[in-house]
C-alpha cells in the first residue's frame, strides 16, 4: 500500500493495481500536465497537475465502491480506470485536445490504444485485467462506467473542489462526502438517493459559478486560443505529428513551439504573458447561428477575411467561438417520492442557470493591442455583427482594469 498526502483529500491510501500503475511512465507524465492549462496566467497558484487530480479521482472512486458494496475484480477494474482516466490528455489539458482529435480521431477519454502496450498493459496483465474493459470504463461505458464518466462522476467531484482550492476562488466547494454516500444504482442508472435534489443542485451550481470565473475567464480564453493556434501551426509546419503532440507534456510542447520559426513568436508571447487583446467580445444573441455552428475550417476562412479587411497578417487574428452552452449535470438522476427523476424536472434552478449560461457565452476575436481597433471593425463587418447591439469598449475600459488578472 502507498499513502500520499493530498492538498484536498488529506491522506490517500492506494493499493492493488492502482499502486502498481502509479510509477508507469504514462501516469508519471501526468505530473507534467497542468490541470487547468493556461489558467495559471490568471490565477498564479493554479499549478496543480493531472497527476494530483488522478489521485483524487481514485480516492473518491474507492470511497464510492465501498459505499456501494462493490468488491473483487470488478472493483479493481474500476480503480484502474479511475487512476488511468486522464492518461489520454494532450499537453495543457483540454487546450489542445480538439486540435489533436481532428487529426487522430481520438479524444482524451479514448485510450484503448494507450492501454494495450507497454508498462500499463504489463501491470494490468499481472492483475488479470482486460485493457479494453478499463478503456470502456474510462469512456463511461456500461453501468459502472458512470462512476468514472457520467453526470454524477467522481471526476467532476474532484476537479471542482481541486480547481477551486488551487485558484483560491470560493465557488467550487461541494460536499463530496455526502455525494458519495448518497449514490445508488437503480435499474442500471447511477442516481442520488431520496432527499438529495439540493445535493445534485450543488454540483450544477458549482460548475455554473466556476465557468465564468475560472474556466472561461477572458484571459484564459485568449491564452488558450493562442496556444491552440501555435500548436496548429507547429503541425502545419511539419515539426511534429498529431500523434507525437498527443503524448508530449506541457514543457515539451513549449520547447517545440520555441524552436519552430513559425511558432516562436506565439511561444514568446505566452512565455512573457504578452497576450492578444479582445477586439470583439460578443454575446450569443448577437452572433448569427451560422457563425456559432461553423466548422473549424470555416472559422479559419473568416479569420483570413478579417485579417485582409483590417490589413494585417493572418496570424494576428484569432476567432474564438465556443460550443453552444450545455449543462450535462441537469440530467443527473435523483430519487423523489420513490421514483427516479431527472434533476431538470425537479429543480427550478436549472432554468435559471441555463439562462445565466447563455448570457455568459461570448464570441471572442483577439489581436495584438496595436491593431485591435482595426481588427474589431473588420470582424464586425465580416461576421455580420451589429456593434451597436453589444458595444463594450474593451480597449478603453475592460482591458485597462482586468489586464492584471
N, C-alpha and C positions, 0 to 999 in steps of 0.2 A: 504493500500500500504506500502511496505517496500523499503527503499532506502539504498543501500550498496555501500560503496566506494571500488572501484576495482583498482588494480595496473595497469591494462591495459586499461580498458574502462572508467575509471573515475567513475562517479556515475551510478549505475544500479538500475532502479526502477522496482520492482517486485510486481505484483498484481494478483488477482484472484486465480486460482487453484495452480499456481506455488508458490505463497506466503504461502499458506496453507501447501504445501508439504515441505517447507524448514525445518521445525522442526520435520519432521518424522525421526525415527531412521535410516532408510536406507539412507536418504540424509545426515544426520549428520555424519554417518560413513565415508562419502567421505572426511571429514576433516582430517581423519586419514589414507588416502591413498595418497602417493606422486604421483604426476602426472607422473614423469619420473623414478620412481623406484630407481634403484641403480645409476642413472646418477649423483646423488649428491656426489658420491665418486670421480667424475671427476670435476664437477662444484659445489663448495660448496654452492652457492646461489640457486641451483635448488631444493628448498624445497617447491615449490608450490604444491597445492593439487588438487585432483579431484573435490573437492567442489568449489574451485575458478574457475576451468575450466567449471564446470556445470553452474555457474552463467554467465560466458562469453558466453557460447553456448545459454543459454536462451536469453541473451541480443541481440545477433546477430539474433536469430530466430525471436524475437519480432520486430526488425527493418525490417527484410525481409517480415514478414507478413504485416506490414504497407505499405511497398513499393509495394507489390503485390496485395494489396487491399483485403486480406483475413481476415474475421472477423467472430464473432459469435462462435457457438460451435466448428466448425472446427478449428478455431484459438486456442481455449482453449485446444483442444486435442494436437495440435502441441506444445503449450507452455508447457504442461505437459510432453510431450515426450522429449522436449529439457532439462528441468531441471532433468528429470529422466534417461537420456540416458546412464549414467555411473553407475547406481546402481548395475549392474551385475559384476562390476570389481572385480577381485581377489586381494589379497594383492600385493603390489608393482606393481600394474597396469598390464601391459601385461606380466611381467616377469614369472608369474606362470599360465597364462591363458591356454596355451596348455596342461600343466600337468593336470589341473583340467578338461579340456574339454575331455581328453582321458578317464576319469573315469565317468564323469557325462553326456557327450554328449552335453554340453551347453557351447557356447562361451559367451563373456561378453555382447553381444547385444541380447542374447536370454533370455529375462527376464519375459516372461509371468507368470511363476510360482511365481515370486517375487512381482508381482503387484496385485495378486488376493486375498491376505490375509493381515491382519494387518492394520497398520495405513495408508499405501498408498491406499489400497482398500477403506478404510473408507473415505478418502479425495476425491478420485475420485468419489465415490458414491454421495457425497454431491453436486458435480457439474454435476451429471448425465453423467459421462464419462465412457465408457466401457474400463476396463483394457486391454482387448485383443486388442482393437483398438490402444491403446497407445503403447503396446508392438510391434505391427506390424509396427507402425511409427518408433520406435527406431531401428528396424531391417532393415529400409529402404524400407518397403513395400508400395505399392501404389504410386500414383502421388506425394503426399505431403511428403511421407517419404524421398524423395530425398533431402529435405532441412536438414534433421537430419543426414542421412547417404547416401551419394552419391558422385559423382565426384566433385560437387560444394557445398558440405555441409558446414554448419556453424560450425560443429565440427572441421573440418580441418582448417577453417579460424581462429578459436580461438586458437587451440593448437600451431599452427606455431608461431604466434606473442607472445603468452604467454611463450612458451618454449624459444624463442629467448630472450625475456625480462629477464627471470629469470636466464638463463645461462650467459647472457651478450654477446652472440655472435651476430654479425650483419647480419646474413644470413636469418632469418625467417620473415623479415619485408615484409608485403604485405599491399595493400590498401584495407582494409576490407570495408570501406565506399563505394568505387566505385564498388567493387564486389557485395555488397548488392544492390546498386541502379540499377545495370545493369542486375539483374536476371529477367528471364521471363519464363513462361510456354508456350511451343509451342507443340501442339499435345501430351500433357501428359508428355513431357520431360522438365526438368529444364535446361535452356540454358542461355548463356550470349548474350545480345543484340548486334546488329550490331556495328562493330568497336571495338570489345573487344578481339581480338586474343591475344594481348600483356597482357591484364588483366588476361586471362586464363593462359598464359605462366608464369605469376608471381607466381601463386600457384605451378606450376610444378618446376620452378627454386628454389623457397624457400625450398621445400621439398627435392630436389636433393642436395642442399647445406647443409641442416641440417642433412641428413642421415650420412655422414661420420664423421662430426664434433661433433655431439651430440648423435644421436640415436644409431649409430654403432661405436662409439669410442671404441678402443680396451679394455680399462679398463672397460667401461660399459658392453661390451660383456663378459668379463671374470667374472665380479661380478654377472651379470645376470645368467650366466651358473652355477656358484657356488650356487647361491640361488635356482635355479631350482633343482639342484642335491640334495641339502639339503632337500628341500620340498618333493622331490620324496622319499627320504629315510625316512622322517617323516611318510609318508603314508604307506610305506612298513613295517615300524616298528609297525604299528597299533596305533600310538599315536594320530592320527586324521583321519577322513574320508575326502574324496574329497569334500563332501557337506559342512562339517564343515570348511575346509580350505577356501572354496569359500566365506564364509561370515566373515572370520577373517579380521582384519585390519593389517597394517604393524607391529605395536608393538606386537599384539597378535601372529603373525607368528614368529617373532624373539624370543619371550619368549618361545614359544613351541619348537623352534629349540634349544634354550639354555638348556632346561630342558630334552631333549631327548638324552640319551647317544650316540645313533647312529649319531646324527647330531650336537652335541655340538662343535665338532672341526670346522665344517664349520661355525657355528654361531660365534665362537671366531675369526676366520679369517675375517669374514665380519665386526664384531664389531671393530676390530683393523686395518682394511684395510691391512691385511697381505694376499694379494691375490696371486693366482696362476699366473704363467708367461706363455708366449707363447712358446710352444715347436715347433709348426708349425703354419705358417700364409700363407696359400696358395691361389693363385688366381684361379678364376673359370676355366680358360683354362687349368690349370694343374691338375684338380681334375676329376677323372673318373665319368661319368654320374651315374653309379651305386651307387656311394657314395653320390652325390648331391641329388639324388632322393630316398635314402634309408629310410626305416621306422625307427621309434624310436627304436624298439627292435633290428633291425639290427645294428644301430649305437651303442647301448649298447653292443652288441656282439663284435663289433670292439674295443670298449674301453677295454673290458676284454682281448681280444687278445693282444692289445698294452701293457697293463699292464703286462701280462705274459711274453711277449718278452723282456720287459725292466726290469723285475724282481722287480716290485713294487706292492704295494697294489692296488686293482681295483679302490678304491675311489680317488687315486692320479692322475687319468687320466680322463679328460673331453674332449669329442669330440663335437665341436660346429659347426653344419652345417646349415647355414641359408637357408631359402627358396630361390628359384631362383628369381632373380631380377624381379620386376614388377612395373609398373607405371600407376596406375589407373587414375591419373589425365590426362593422354594423351587422354582418351576417352571423356573428357569434351566436351560439345556441344556449339558451337558458331554460331551466325548468320553472314553469309558472303554473300554479294550481294543478300540478301533476302532469302537465303537458310540456313537451319540448317545443319552444318557440324561438324564432329569430329575434335578436335584440332590436332590430329596426322596427319590429311590430309592437314592441313593448316600451320603448324609450322615446319620450318626446325630445330628448337631447339630440337624437340622431339627425332630425330635420334641421335643427338649428346649427349643428356642427357641419352638416353638409353645405348649408348656405354660407357659413363662415369660410369653409374650404374653397368654395367657388369664388368668394370675394377676395381671398388671399392669393389666388392664382395670378401670375404675372408672366407676360411675354417680355423677354429682355433682348435688347440689341446693344452690344458692347463694342467699344472702340477706344483707342488711346485718347487721353484727355484733350489733346490739341486739335483733334478732328471730330470730337463727339458731337458738336453742334451740327456740323455739316452732315455727318452720318445719320443723325436723328431726323433731320429734314428729309434726307433721301429715303430713309427707311419708311417714314410715314407715307410718302408718295408710292414707293414700290409695293408696300404691303396693303395699301388701301385703308390706312388708319386715319381717323379724324382726330388730329392732335387736340382740337378744342374740347373734345369729349372727355379727355383724361389728362389735361395739362398738369404735369408735375415737373417743376423746374429742377431736375436732378443736378444740373450743373451748378446752379447758384445756391440751392438750399440743401437738399438731402445729402449730396456728396460732401458738402462742406462740414456737415455735422456728424456724418457717420463714417467717414473715411478711416478714422482711427480704429474701428472695430474689425 
